[in-house]
Amino acid sequence: MRTTLDIEDDVLYAAKELAARERVTASVLISRLLRAAISGTAGAQPDRTAAPRAVAGFQPFEAQGVLVTNAQINALRDVEGV
């Protein structure tokens, strides 16, 4: 079913990144996440025993539960003069 939703930019970027990691479309991922949230299974913790997969040749840090936006990164670059 098609519909139009207004999704905040940071949420959409995060959903697209997760979708790319799982090799699914953003629509599939968002439907899966909403279904889990509605059914009450969204709080289930992922398997932390598996090593994180490298992204673009870099080993990612473990999730801290906070979304970092490009605006925050650019602000830090400005402060550091990078």
C-alpha positions as CSV (number, residue, x, y, z in Angstrom):
1,M,0.0,0.0,0.0
2,R,1.3,3.5,-0.8
3,T,0.9,6.4,1.5
4,T,2.7,9.6,2.3
5,L,4.4,10.3,5.6
6,D,6.5,13.1,6.9
7,I,9.5,11.6,8.6
8,E,12.2,13.7,10.2
9,D,15.4,13.8,8.3
10,D,17.6,12.2,11.0
11,V,15.1,9.3,11.4
12,L,15.0,8.7,7.6
13,Y,18.8,8.8,7.3
14,A,19.1,6.3,10.1
15,A,16.4,4.0,8.5
16,K,18.2,4.1,5.2
17,E,21.5,3.3,6.8
18,L,20.0,0.3,8.6
19,A,18.3,-0.8,5.5
20,A,21.5,-0.7,3.5
21,R,23.2,-2.8,6.3
22,E,20.5,-5.4,6.2
23,R,20.3,-5.2,2.3
24,V,16.6,-4.4,2.3
25,T,14.7,-1.3,1.1
26,A,13.9,1.5,3.5
27,S,10.2,0.6,3.1
28,V,10.7,-3.0,4.2
29,L,12.8,-1.9,7.2
30,I,10.4,0.8,8.3
31,S,7.5,-1.6,8.1
32,R,9.4,-4.2,10.1
33,L,10.3,-1.6,12.8
34,L,6.7,-0.3,13.0
35,R,5.3,-3.8,13.2
36,A,7.7,-4.6,16.1
37,A,6.8,-1.4,17.9
38,I,3.1,-2.0,17.5
39,S,3.3,-5.6,18.6
40,G,5.5,-4.7,21.6
41,T,8.5,-6.7,20.5
42,A,10.6,-3.6,19.7
43,G,12.4,-3.7,23.1
44,A,14.0,-7.1,22.2
45,Q,17.8,-6.7,22.3
46,P,19.9,-7.7,19.3
47,D,22.5,-10.5,19.6
48,R,25.6,-8.7,20.9
49,T,27.8,-11.8,20.7
50,A,28.3,-11.4,17.0
51,A,31.2,-9.1,15.9
52,P,29.9,-5.9,14.2
53,R,30.3,-6.0,10.5
54,A,32.8,-3.6,8.9
55,V,31.2,-0.6,7.1
56,A,33.1,0.9,4.1
57,G,36.2,-0.7,5.4
58,F,35.8,0.6,9.0
59,Q,35.0,-1.3,12.1
60,P,32.1,0.6,13.8
61,F,32.0,1.4,17.4
62,E,29.4,-0.3,19.6
63,A,26.1,1.5,19.7
64,Q,25.7,4.0,22.5
65,G,21.9,4.5,22.0
66,V,22.3,8.0,20.6
67,L,21.9,9.1,17.0
68,V,24.7,11.3,15.7
69,T,23.6,13.6,12.9
70,N,25.7,15.1,10.1
71,A,24.9,18.6,11.6
72,Q,26.6,17.6,14.8
73,I,29.6,16.2,13.0
74,N,29.9,19.4,10.9
75,A,29.6,21.5,14.1
76,L,32.5,19.5,15.6
77,R,34.5,20.0,12.4
78,D,33.9,23.7,12.6
79,V,35.0,23.8,16.3
80,E,38.2,21.8,15.6
81,G,39.0,23.6,12.4
82,V,38.9,20.5,10.2
